Amino acid sequence: AQMALIVETAWRSSPEWGLFLWLSAVTGARRGEVVALQWDDIDLDTGIVRLDENYVRAADGMILKDTKTHQMRRVSIDAPTVELLRQHREDSSARLELLGLRLDGRTWLFSAKPDLSRPRDPASLTRRYGRLVAKLGIETLLKELRHYSATELLTAGVDLRTVAGRLGHGDG
């Protein structure tokens, strides 16, 4: 119930913000992995999300690097999530067309830039999440969406090894 309230409240604020939280919970991906997603990473026909990059703060600023475990993984998503991503792609394409630009495979899914030319700063999303849940009176952290994902999968009967692989862990 709390997760539903968080996502619904975020969605009312901004469909992109709601989708970010939804996709984080559904995939169990780290925040930097979700903001590093580009349209080439999403296969809407098969419902597969490729997680192979992480957007992180380094000494020289924000950089793209490989995932924390240095391994690419493919995560399947359900049909409703595919439809949410289709709608986001259409909205992003329309947004870019207003600027005289075209959406392509290297366009970021989550960007604060009007031209979608750079991923969002993961730390800003953590702060935004903190403000959201504080307003709702819920004690949780953004990284706990990974725990939510794991719990939901295990409760549904998915085996531990599969859940661990989906989250990018070497073992359970």
C-alpha positions in Angstrom: 0.0 0.0 0.0 2.8 2.4 0.8 4.6 1.6 -2.5 1.4 2.3 -4.4 0.9 5.6 -2.6 4.5 6.7 -3.3 4.3 5.9 -7.0 0.8 7.4 -7.5 1.9 10.6 -5.7 5.0 10.8 -7.8 3.0 10.2 -11.0 0.6 13.0 -10.2 3.7 15.3 -9.8 5.3 14.2 -13.1 4.7 11.1 -15.3 8.5 10.9 -15.8 9.1 10.9 -12.0 6.4 8.2 -11.5 7.8 6.1 -14.3 11.3 6.4 -12.8 10.1 5.1 -9.4 7.9 2.4 -11.1 10.8 1.1 -13.3 13.2 1.2 -10.3 10.7 -1.0 -8.3 9.9 -3.3 -11.2 13.5 -4.0 -12.3 15.2 -3.7 -8.9 17.9 -1.7 -10.6 20.1 0.7 -8.9 19.3 4.4 -9.3 22.4 5.0 -11.4 21.5 2.1 -13.7 18.0 3.4 -14.2 19.1 7.0 -15.1 21.8 5.5 -17.4 19.0 3.9 -19.6 18.8 4.9 -23.2 16.2 3.8 -25.7 18.7 1.3 -27.2 18.5 -0.5 -23.8 14.8 -1.1 -24.0 13.3 -3.7 -26.3 9.5 -2.9 -26.3 8.8 -5.9 -28.5 10.2 -8.5 -26.1 9.8 -6.6 -22.9 13.5 -6.7 -22.0 15.6 -4.0 -20.3 19.4 -4.2 -20.7 21.2 -2.9 -17.7 24.9 -2.4 -18.6 25.8 1.1 -17.4 25.7 3.1 -14.2 25.7 6.9 -14.0 27.8 7.9 -11.0 29.7 10.8 -9.5 33.5 10.6 -9.8 36.3 13.0 -9.0 35.9 14.6 -12.4 32.1 14.9 -12.1 29.3 12.6 -13.4 30.5 9.7 -15.6 29.0 6.6 -17.2 30.7 3.4 -16.2 29.8 -0.3 -16.2 27.5 -1.6 -13.5 28.6 -2.1 -9.9 29.2 -5.8 -10.5 30.8 -5.1 -13.9 28.3 -7.4 -15.6 25.5 -6.6 -18.0 22.1 -8.1 -17.2 18.8 -8.4 -19.0 15.6 -7.9 -17.0 12.2 -8.8 -18.3 9.3 -6.5 -17.7 5.6 -7.0 -17.7 3.1 -5.8 -20.4 1.8 -2.9 -18.4 5.4 -1.6 -17.9 6.0 -2.0 -21.6 3.0 0.2 -22.3 4.1 2.8 -19.8 7.5 2.9 -21.6 5.8 3.1 -25.0 3.8 6.2 -23.8 7.0 7.7 -22.3 8.8 7.2 -25.6 5.9 8.9 -27.5 5.9 11.8 -25.0 9.7 12.1 -25.3 9.6 12.1 -29.1 6.9 14.8 -29.1 9.0 16.9 -26.7 12.1 16.6 -28.9 10.1 17.4 -32.1 9.1 20.7 -30.5 12.9 21.5 -30.4 13.4 20.3 -33.9 15.2 17.1 -32.7 14.5 13.4 -33.2 14.5 10.7 -30.6 17.0 7.9 -31.3 18.4 4.9 -29.5 21.0 7.0 -27.7 18.3 9.4 -26.2 18.2 9.1 -22.4 14.9 8.0 -20.8 15.3 10.2 -17.8 16.9 13.7 -18.3 16.4 17.1 -16.8 17.7 18.7 -20.0 15.0 19.8 -22.4 16.8 18.1 -25.3 17.2 14.9 -23.2 21.0 15.1 -23.8 22.2 14.0 -20.4 21.0 11.6 -17.7 19.5 13.0 -14.5 21.8 13.3 -11.5 21.0 10.2 -9.3 21.6 12.2 -6.1 18.9 14.7 -7.1 16.5 11.8 -7.4 17.4 10.5 -4.0 16.8 14.0 -2.5 13.5 14.2 -4.4 12.4 10.8 -3.1 13.3 11.8 0.4 11.1 14.9 0.2 8.2 12.8 -1.3 8.2 10.1 1.3 8.7 12.7 4.2 5.6 14.5 2.9 3.7 11.2 2.9 4.9 10.3 6.4 6.6 7.1 5.1 10.1 6.1 6.4 12.0 4.6 3.5 15.0 5.3 1.2 15.2 5.2 -2.6 17.6 2.3 -2.5 14.9 0.3 -0.7 13.0 0.0 -4.0 15.5 -2.8 -4.7 14.5 -4.5 -1.5 10.8 -4.1 -2.5 11.5 -5.7 -5.9 13.3 -8.6 -4.3 10.6 -9.2 -1.7 7.8 -9.1 -4.3 9.6 -11.6 -6.5 10.4 -14.0 -3.7 6.8 -13.7 -2.3 5.6 -14.6 -5.8 7.6 -17.8 -5.7 10.6 -16.7 -7.9 13.7 -18.7 -6.8 16.4 -16.9 -4.9 19.1 -17.4 -7.5 16.9 -15.8 -10.2 16.1 -12.8 -7.9 19.8 -12.3 -7.0 20.7 -12.4 -10.7 18.0 -9.9 -11.6 19.3 -7.5 -8.9 22.9 -8.0 -10.1 24.1 -10.0 -7.2 26.4 -13.0 -7.7 24.6 -15.1 -5.1 21.6 -15.0 -2.8 
